[in-house]
Amino acid sequence: MTTGLFVQVLAESPSTGAHGILDVFGQHAGRRILAILVIATAAHLMVVVVRRLFRAVLRSRPAWNTKVRTLSHFASSVIIFILYFAAAGMILHEMGVSLTAYVASATVIGFAVSFGSQGLIQDVITSLTLITSDLLNVGDMVDIGGQVGIVQRIGIRFTVLVNLNGAQVSIPNRNVANVINFERGYMPVFLDARLPQADDKASEALGRLRVVSASSYDQFRGSMLLEPEIANPRATDAGYSFVRIKFRIWPGQGAIVETAIKQTVVLEMRAVDSSYADAMVVVHYREQTEDAGSPLLEPAGAVRDSMKTQ
């Protein structure tokens, strides 16, 4: 191709000498450089348009389920990759490389470097596995290897979480191994407070517990995803009643209930009954009710033991 260009230059300017040859070469180089700049700029602008278009569509369709939103993020990543790949081929074509050779070489080089780029290949394969297996979806509250947050995007290479502090955490897809998916969108924490025996004191204690429940949400709203729920008093076979407060918080923030909120409840109960003990307030993380729509699974051994005692 270089020889053909040289012959073309001689034919177009036989009498101009060396300066004419350099001028023609300069014109060809200038056109190619301009074409390369146009291709690169157009590709970048198209990528920006694709990203903004997908974001606008997702904002305008908040009712879309998580699977559709997840596939939308993945589709945008694929389209952006295709745009950059096509732009690179067009730029190389302007530099004298045929598109057929570019695609063929990209395939050969891909196989050649696959042993040195296993991480990239694992990222792509894992992203497809995450989406098709419903292990993760956009909007899920998850814990991935100790990183807790809401899934913002599942791309070709990275899964992006937004953590408690609002920071984005990018996790390579190949590192997505141990996943805890909080299907409810939060971690439930239960606080049980025993009520005093006297009716008048029990009524006062219940009022104080309602105040603590509301004030704790105001104080720790950053860690609580929803307002606490306080249930009606429950009677036990042991002869006392208790009140259960349900907190729905960010995973890993249970210490707030175990320490600060529990101590506040104990102090409020002692203001009603001076003999109130710390052990009368218990914090736990699991509730099993008979009327639950989807009761929690029980270990097989515990189920067998329960059947034997019936």
VENQUIBEL-V969961 format. One record per backbone hydrogen bond with DSSP energy under -0.5 kcal/mol. NH is the residue of the N-H (numbers start at 1). CO is the residue of the C=O. E is the energy in kcal/mol with one decimal. If there is no record, write none. Layout:
BEGIN
NH&CO&E, NH&CO&E
END
This chain:
BEGIN
5&1&-2.1, 6&2&-2.1, 7&3&-2.4, 8&4&-2.4, 9&5&-2.1, 10&6&-2.0, 11&7&-2.3, 12&8&-2.2, 13&9&-1.9, 16&13&-0.7, 20&16&-0.8, 21&17&-1.8, 22&18&-2.3, 23&19&-1.9, 24&20&-2.3, 25&21&-2.5, 26&22&-2.3, 27&23&-2.0, 28&24&-2.4, 29&25&-2.5, 30&26&-2.4, 31&27&-2.3, 32&28&-2.1, 33&29&-2.7, 34&30&-2.5, 35&31&-2.6, 36&32&-2.7, 37&33&-2.4, 38&34&-2.4, 39&35&-2.5, 40&36&-2.7, 41&37&-2.5, 42&38&-2.8, 43&39&-2.6, 44&40&-2.2, 45&41&-2.5, 46&42&-2.4, 47&43&-2.1, 48&44&-2.2, 49&45&-2.5, 50&46&-2.5, 51&47&-2.5, 52&48&-2.4, 53&49&-2.6, 54&50&-2.4, 55&51&-2.1, 56&52&-2.5, 57&53&-2.3, 58&54&-2.4, 59&55&-2.3, 60&56&-1.9, 61&57&-0.7, 61&58&-0.5, 64&61&-1.6, 69&65&-1.9, 70&66&-2.4, 71&67&-2.5, 72&68&-2.0, 73&69&-1.9, 74&70&-2.1, 75&71&-2.7, 76&72&-2.1, 77&73&-1.7, 78&74&-2.0, 79&75&-2.6, 80&76&-2.3, 81&77&-2.0, 82&78&-2.3, 83&79&-2.4, 84&80&-2.2, 85&81&-2.5, 86&82&-2.7, 87&83&-2.4, 88&84&-2.3, 89&85&-1.8, 90&86&-2.3, 91&87&-2.3, 92&88&-2.2, 93&89&-2.0, 94&90&-1.9, 95&91&-1.0, 96&93&-1.6, 97&92&-2.8, 98&96&-0.5, 102&98&-2.0, 103&99&-2.7, 104&100&-2.5, 105&101&-2.9, 106&102&-2.5, 107&103&-1.9, 108&104&-2.5, 109&105&-3.5, 110&106&-2.1, 111&107&-2.1, 112&108&-2.4, 113&109&-2.7, 114&110&-0.5, 116&113&-0.9, 117&113&-1.1, 121&117&-1.8, 122&118&-2.7, 123&119&-2.2, 124&120&-2.0, 125&121&-2.5, 126&122&-2.8, 127&123&-2.2, 128&124&-1.7, 129&125&-2.1, 130&126&-2.9, 131&127&-1.8, 132&128&-2.5, 133&129&-2.0, 134&131&-0.8, 135&130&-1.0, 136&130&-1.1, 138&66&-0.8, 139&151&-2.7, 140&137&-2.0, 141&182&-0.6, 142&140&-0.6, 142&149&-2.7, 143&180&-2.3, 144&147&-2.8, 145&143&-0.7, 145&178&-1.7, 147&144&-1.8, 148&146&-0.7, 149&142&-2.3, 150&162&-2.2, 151&140&-2.7, 152&160&-3.1, 153&160&-1.5, 155&153&-0.5, 155&158&-3.1, 159&171&-2.7, 160&153&-2.9, 160&158&-0.5, 161&159&-0.5, 161&169&-2.8, 162&150&-2.0, 163&161&-0.5, 163&167&-2.4, 166&163&-2.0, 169&161&-3.2, 170&168&-0.6, 171&159&-2.8, 171&169&-0.6, 172&170&-0.5, 173&157&-2.6, 175&172&-2.1, 176&173&-1.5, 177&175&-1.6, 179&177&-0.8, 180&143&-2.4, 181&179&-0.6, 182&141&-2.8, 182&180&-0.6, 183&181&-1.3, 185&182&-1.9, 187&249&-2.8, 188&186&-0.5, 189&247&-2.6, 190&284&-3.3, 191&245&-2.5, 192&190&-0.5, 192&282&-3.1, 193&191&-0.5, 193&243&-2.5, 194&280&-2.1, 195&241&-2.8, 202&198&-2.6, 203&199&-2.3, 204&200&-1.8, 205&201&-2.7, 206&202&-2.2, 207&203&-1.8, 208&204&-2.2, 209&205&-2.3, 210&206&-1.8, 211&207&-1.7, 212&208&-2.4, 213&209&-2.4, 214&210&-2.1, 215&211&-2.8, 216&212&-2.3, 217&213&-1.2, 218&214&-1.5, 219&215&-2.1, 220&216&-2.8, 223&220&-1.3, 224&220&-1.7, 225&223&-0.5, 225&248&-2.2, 226&248&-1.2, 229&246&-2.3, 231&229&-0.5, 231&244&-2.6, 234&242&-2.9, 236&240&-2.0, 239&236&-1.5, 242&234&-2.1, 243&193&-2.5, 245&191&-2.7, 246&229&-3.4, 247&189&-3.4, 247&245&-0.6, 248&226&-0.5, 249&187&-2.2, 249&247&-0.6, 250&223&-2.6, 253&250&-1.9, 256&253&-1.5, 257&254&-0.6, 258&254&-2.2, 259&255&-2.0, 261&256&-2.3, 262&257&-1.4, 263&259&-2.5, 264&260&-1.9, 265&261&-2.3, 266&262&-2.4, 267&263&-2.2, 268&264&-2.3, 269&265&-2.4, 270&266&-2.2, 271&267&-1.3, 272&268&-0.6, 272&269&-0.8, 273&269&-3.0, 276&273&-1.9, 280&277&-1.5, 281&278&-1.9, 282&192&-2.5, 282&280&-0.5, 284&190&-2.5, 289&287&-0.5, 292&289&-1.2, 295&292&-0.6, 303&299&-2.0, 304&300&-2.2, 305&301&-2.2, 306&302&-2.0, 307&303&-2.0, 308&304&-1.8, 309&305&-1.5, 310&306&-0.6, 310&307&-0.6
END
